[in-house]
Amino acid sequence: MVQANIHNGSMSFVGETVTVNSVGGNVILTTVCGPDQYEGLVDINSTNFVGINCCKAFIELANNTAGGSINIQTQDAGLIKINTSSADVLSAILVSPEFIQIFNGLPGFLGAIQINQEAILMSIGAEGVGASIVMTPESITFKVGETAMVMTAEGIVTECGGTLIEVSAEGINEEVGDITREMNVEGHTFTAAETVFSVGTGGLDFEAVTFNGEIESSQEVNASVNNSTYQTVESEASMTTIQ
């Protein structure tokens, strides 16, 4: 047992084990109280554990009267953890030279942010059905469940089930199963299996198993009623019009 009391100086050591050890270093505890200063107070009180072990780690709390700063710093492969997790909820911040991670939420449904040298990742919800954003120097990927959109300097690609849409400076391409649509400065091209229909600046082109036809920009069709019937064995060079 160690006990030391100085009544006038208000210094007291009480406890079964009190150790202050300085080997080749300094231990300084200072409080300042004056008319133009805040009341000085150093209070370390533990019912379980308080540990400070400093080799290459660095901790600083500074106050310049008009403000203050807190500097928590490690070197080399150091790791800083701030954890307030409970049995039900995870809540933590991890800082290392390789990454910064922030977690909060229920296990399996976490909201998370991670920053590293290659990407910034944000996610929330269960894997496979939740939402996420991944940002790299080359692209941004948005995803909710199985629906995804990738944005790059070249364009945007969106995918939802069997539907695919590509948007770029050259045009727009769409796919829904066997049906596709291509749109660019030359026009539209629609494809459904073996049926192709093109709309361009030079006219219309259409092709199918049971019908082939072409309309140029110099041709004109104007009718209130237009009936045409074709069979696979027939070939017509002109359209029959009833006007």
PEVEN-V245973 format. One record per residue. N is the residue number from 0. SS is DSSP state (H for helix, E for strand, C for the rest). Layout:
BEGIN
N/SS ; N/SS
END
This chain:
BEGIN
0/C ; 1/E ; 2/E ; 3/E ; 4/E ; 5/E ; 6/C ; 7/C ; 8/C ; 9/C ; 10/E ; 11/E ; 12/E ; 13/E ; 14/E ; 15/C ; 16/C ; 17/C ; 18/C ; 19/C ; 20/C ; 21/C ; 22/C ; 23/C ; 24/C ; 25/C ; 26/C ; 27/C ; 28/C ; 29/C ; 30/C ; 31/C ; 32/C ; 33/C ; 34/C ; 35/C ; 36/C ; 37/C ; 38/C ; 39/C ; 40/C ; 41/C ; 42/C ; 43/C ; 44/C ; 45/C ; 46/C ; 47/C ; 48/C ; 49/C ; 50/C ; 51/C ; 52/C ; 53/C ; 54/C ; 55/C ; 56/C ; 57/E ; 58/E ; 59/E ; 60/E ; 61/E ; 62/E ; 63/C ; 64/C ; 65/C ; 66/C ; 67/E ; 68/E ; 69/E ; 70/E ; 71/E ; 72/E ; 73/C ; 74/C ; 75/C ; 76/C ; 77/C ; 78/E ; 79/E ; 80/E ; 81/E ; 82/E ; 83/C ; 84/C ; 85/C ; 86/C ; 87/C ; 88/E ; 89/E ; 90/E ; 91/E ; 92/E ; 93/E ; 94/E ; 95/E ; 96/C ; 97/C ; 98/E ; 99/E ; 100/E ; 101/E ; 102/E ; 103/E ; 104/E ; 105/E ; 106/C ; 107/C ; 108/C ; 109/C ; 110/E ; 111/E ; 112/E ; 113/E ; 114/E ; 115/E ; 116/C ; 117/C ; 118/C ; 119/E ; 120/E ; 121/E ; 122/E ; 123/E ; 124/C ; 125/C ; 126/C ; 127/C ; 128/C ; 129/C ; 130/E ; 131/E ; 132/E ; 133/E ; 134/E ; 135/C ; 136/C ; 137/C ; 138/E ; 139/E ; 140/E ; 141/E ; 142/E ; 143/E ; 144/C ; 145/C ; 146/E ; 147/E ; 148/E ; 149/E ; 150/E ; 151/E ; 152/C ; 153/C ; 154/E ; 155/E ; 156/E ; 157/E ; 158/E ; 159/E ; 160/C ; 161/C ; 162/E ; 163/E ; 164/E ; 165/E ; 166/E ; 167/E ; 168/C ; 169/C ; 170/E ; 171/E ; 172/E ; 173/E ; 174/E ; 175/E ; 176/C ; 177/C ; 178/E ; 179/E ; 180/E ; 181/E ; 182/E ; 183/E ; 184/C ; 185/C ; 186/E ; 187/E ; 188/E ; 189/E ; 190/E ; 191/E ; 192/C ; 193/C ; 194/E ; 195/E ; 196/E ; 197/E ; 198/E ; 199/E ; 200/C ; 201/C ; 202/E ; 203/E ; 204/E ; 205/E ; 206/E ; 207/C ; 208/C ; 209/C ; 210/C ; 211/E ; 212/E ; 213/E ; 214/E ; 215/E ; 216/C ; 217/C ; 218/C ; 219/C ; 220/C ; 221/C ; 222/C ; 223/C ; 224/E ; 225/C ; 226/C ; 227/C ; 228/C ; 229/C ; 230/C ; 231/C ; 232/C ; 233/C ; 234/C ; 235/C ; 236/C ; 237/C ; 238/C ; 239/C ; 240/C ; 241/E ; 242/C
END
